[in-house]
């Protein structure tokens, strides 16, 4: 039996839920409450969440720039 947590796929999370999950992981790491055996899994998950959040922010920024440039 594996102790690795089951995660919802990152693409299925809203941006706010992804950020919230990142904050939870960070809180656990800062409080030393995270089981050392799960550290790699949570670090991997945090990396996936960060990449997805950055991707969505970049896409939104490009869309906003396009909208604003068309309004001129």
C-alpha positions in Angstrom: 0.0 0.0 0.0 1.4 3.4 -1.1 1.3 6.5 1.1 1.4 8.7 -1.9 -1.6 11.0 -1.9 -4.2 11.0 -4.7 -4.3 14.3 -6.5 -6.9 15.7 -8.8 -5.4 16.4 -12.2 -4.0 19.9 -12.3 -5.9 20.8 -15.6 -9.2 20.0 -13.8 -8.6 22.6 -11.0 -9.7 26.2 -11.2 -6.9 28.7 -10.9 -8.1 29.6 -7.4 -8.1 26.0 -6.3 -4.6 25.4 -7.7 -3.3 28.5 -5.8 -5.0 27.3 -2.6 -3.5 23.9 -2.9 -0.1 25.5 -3.4 -0.6 27.6 -0.3 -1.5 24.4 1.7 1.6 22.6 0.5 3.8 25.6 1.4 2.2 25.8 4.8 2.9 22.2 5.5 6.5 22.5 4.4 7.1 25.6 6.5 5.6 24.0 9.6 7.7 20.8 9.3 4.4 18.9 9.4 4.9 17.2 6.0 6.0 13.6 6.3 9.5 13.3 4.8 8.4 10.3 2.9 5.9 12.5 1.0 8.2 15.4 0.4 9.0 14.4 -3.2 5.4 13.8 -4.1 4.3 17.2 -2.7 7.3 19.0 -4.3 6.4 17.4 -7.7 2.8 18.4 -7.2 3.8 22.0 -6.3 5.9 22.2 -9.5 2.9 21.0 -11.6 0.6 23.5 -9.9 3.1 26.4 -10.4 3.6 25.5 -14.1 -0.2 25.4 -14.7 -0.8 28.7 -12.8 2.0 30.4 -14.8 0.6 29.1 -18.1 -2.9 30.4 -17.3 -1.6 33.8 -16.2 0.5 34.1 -19.4 -2.5 33.1 -21.5 -4.8 35.6 -19.7 -2.2 38.3 -20.1 -1.9 37.7 -23.9 -5.7 37.6 -24.2 -6.0 40.9 -22.3 -3.3 42.5 -24.4 -5.1 41.4 -27.6 -8.4 42.8 -26.4 -6.9 46.1 -25.3 -4.9 46.5 -28.6 -8.1 45.9 -30.6 -9.9 48.6 -28.7 -7.5 51.3 -29.8 
